[in-house]
Amino acid sequence: MARTFAQHADYPAALALAGRLADVARTISMSHFRTGVDVESKGDGTPVTIADRGIEERMRQMIRAAFPSHAIRGEEFAAEGSGEFTWVLDPIDGTKSFVSGFPLFGSLIALTRSGVPVLGVIEAPALAERWIGSQGEGTRFNGRTVHTRACRALADAVVYTTTTESFDAAELACFQAVARRAALRRYGGDCYLYGMLAGGHCDLVIEALLKPHDFMAVVPVIEGAGGRISDWQGRPLTFASDGRVVAAGSEALWQQALEDLRRL
């Protein structure tokens, strides 16, 4: 049987570093939250602030000091390094929420091994909430082990997406085909949605237009809590994925969602 990352010699140090990175993200983001921070527009039209850049700069410094051989990929700066291990960083996931004073923004920290996410952190600074998932060790929320909800029927499910604006016409039709069969549809939340799913508070999250820094960290969190996460064709998420993500609390629910999403 293949060894999980939790059995790797570097696991304790990587886990400790991930926690320190999340601490830094919380401190810096909260020093700017609801302060009227200036907002710039990047080339793709998305917003960025001094907090986004400051968090990622500090995270990169800490990773280089602890694991100089590890590569780093982040949202705000160019990729650096190569090798077996790569840290993937989203300093503020949900910058639009952050700049509008909405507390459900987060920071995402992932460690991949040969392209596979093996350690992930969802940090929600404004709520002092944190999920940590690791390959072979399950998922913890503020230190307590959590599990997804055992919802097996789409008719009983709570379905979330951050916004339908991320879907093109064909994607929206697929999402609506799933959502109209569900018990409840809700909107908004960015990475916080995946924490809620891991903790058993919702059952499905369906999104599009995501990049690796948006989803790599949530993979170990969802899988460690007993859920399933993939692209809309049921394939594992990788650096080459198309940005369409579906996460479910149970195998049965994941399969039901894929029936409609695979039509794309």
N, C-alpha and C positions, 0 to 999 in steps of 0.2 A: 504493500500500500504506500502511495506517495506521501511524503511528509508534508504537513500543513505548515504555514508560515509561523504558527504559534510554537512549532517545534524547532524553528531556525534559531541559531545562536544569536542573531541580531535582534530577535523579536523583543526582548525586554527593553533594550535601548531605543528601538524604533517606537514602541508603544509610549515610552516616557517622553520622547521627543514630540510625538503627535500631541500629547497632552499639553506640553509647554507651548507648542505652536498655537493651539486653540486658546490658551491663556492670553497670549500676545494679541491674537485677533480680537478677543473680548475687550481687552484693555484699550487698544487703540481705537476700535470702532466706537466704543461707548464714550470715549473722550471727544468724539466728533458728532455723535448722534443727537439730532434735534438742536444743533447749534447754528443752523443756517449755513452749513458748509458750502463752498462754491462747487458748482457742477460743470464739468467740461463734457463735450460730446466727442466720442472717438470716431474713427473713420467709418465704422459700420453704423453709426447713429446711436449707439448705446452710451449711457452716461458713465462717467468715472469721476472719482473724487480723490482728494489727498489721502483719505482713509484707505481706499482700495490700494493705492500705490504704497503707502507707508506700511501697511500690513504685509504685503507681499515682499517688499524689500527686506523687512526684518525677518520674515520666515526664511527667505533664501539665505540670509547670513547665518541663521541658526542651523540650517541643514548642512551648509558647507562646513561649518565647524564640527558638527557631530558625525557626518558621513560624507567626507570629501569625495568619495568615489561614486556617490549616487548622482543620477541625473535629476534635473528639475524642469517641470513644465508648469507655467502659470498663465493666468488670464492677461496680466498686465505687461509682462516683459518677455523677451525672447527665451526660447528653450536653451538650456545649457547642459552639457555633458551627455553621456550615453553609458549604457551598461545594463546589467541585470535588473537593478532597482531604479525606479523613477518616482519622485514625489510629484504629485499633481495638485495644484493649489488654485482655489478660487477665494480670494481674500474677502470679498463681499458678494455673496450670491443673493441677488435681489437688490441691486443698487437703486432701482426705482423706488422700492419700498423704503430703503434706508434714507434716501434724500427727501422723501415725503413724510418721514416721521412714523412710518408703519413698522411695528416691532418684529414682524415675521421675516426679517432678512437673516442671513446666516453666513458662516464661513465654512468652506469645504476643504478638507485635507485628506489626500489619499496617498498610499504607497502601493505601487504596482511592482510585480515581480515577473519579468519576461512578458510584460504587457497585461498581466492579470491582476486586478485589484485584490490586495491581500489585507489591507488595513484601511479603514475609513473613519473619518470623524465628521459629524454634522454638529456644528457649534451655533447655538442661537443666543448671541450675546445679550440682547435686550431682555430676555426671559431667564437668563442664567440656566439654560438647559443644554445638555450635551449628550449625543449618542456616539458611542464608539463600537465599531464592529471589526472583528478580525477573523481571518480564515482559521478555523479550528477552535475558536474561543467564544463564539456567540456574540451577542450584542448587549451592551449595557447602556442604560439611561441614567445619568448622574450617579453612576456606580451600581445601579440595580439591574439585574438581568431582566430583559423584556422579550416578549414574543408577539408575533403578529396574531390577529384574530382569526379564528378558524371558520371564516365565512366561506361557504362552498358554492353558494348559488348567487348568480348575478342579481336576481330579483331581490335579494336581501342586502345588497352591497351599497356602501357609501363610496362614490366615485369623485375624485378630485382632479382638477387641472389648474395650473396657475392662471392661464388666460387662454381663451379661444383665439385671441389675436395671433398666437404663434402658429396656428394651423393654416395651411392653404385650403382651397375649397375641397379637394379630395380627402385631405386629412380630417377636416372638420366633419365631413359626412361619415367617416369611419368612427370618429370619436362619438358623434351623436348616436350612431347605431348602437354603440355600447351603452352610452349614458342613459338613453331612453328606456333601456331594459332594467336599469338599476333602481334601487329603492330611493336613493337620494343623490343629487348632484350638487357639488360645491366648488367654489372658485377662489383662487388666490392662495399664496403661501410659499412659492418657490421651494427651496430645499427643505423647509420645515414640513412639507407634506410627507416626505419620505420618513422623517422621524415619527410623525403621527402614525404612519402605516406600520412601522417597526414596533411601535408601542401598542398596536391593536385598537387605534381610535378611528381608522378608516380602512378601506379594503382594496381600493384600486387608485393608482395614480397614472395618468396617461398624459404624455407631453411630447412636443416636437421642437425642433430648432435648438436642441441642446448640444453642447460641445463637451469634449472629454473632461474639462475641469468642472462641468456641471453635474456629471453623473458618475465619474470614477469612484468618488468617496462614498456614494450612497449604495454601491453594490455590496460591499461587505456588511454594511449596516442592515440592509434588507435581507440578505441571505443568512446572516448570523442570527436574525430574529425568526427565521423559518419561512420567509417569503420567497417569491420568485421575481426576477427582474431581467429584462432582455430588451432587444429592439422589437419592432412591431411584427417581425417575422419569426420571433421566438429564438433568435440567435444571441449568443453572449455579447455583451457590450465590450467594445474594444476601442482603441484610438482611431480606428477606421470606420466606426459606426456612423450611420447617417443622421443621428440626432433625434430619432424617434424612440421614445422610451416608454415601456409599460412595466409597472411594478404591481404585484398582487400579494395579498396576504396568504394565499393558499395555491397549491398546484391546480386544483379544480377551477378556481376563479381565473387564474392566469390563462388556462386553456380556453375558457369561455370567452374571455376578452379577445384572445387571438383570433377566434373565429371571424370576428368583424374586422379587426385591424389588419389581418393578412390579406384582405381584399384589395388593399392599395397596390 
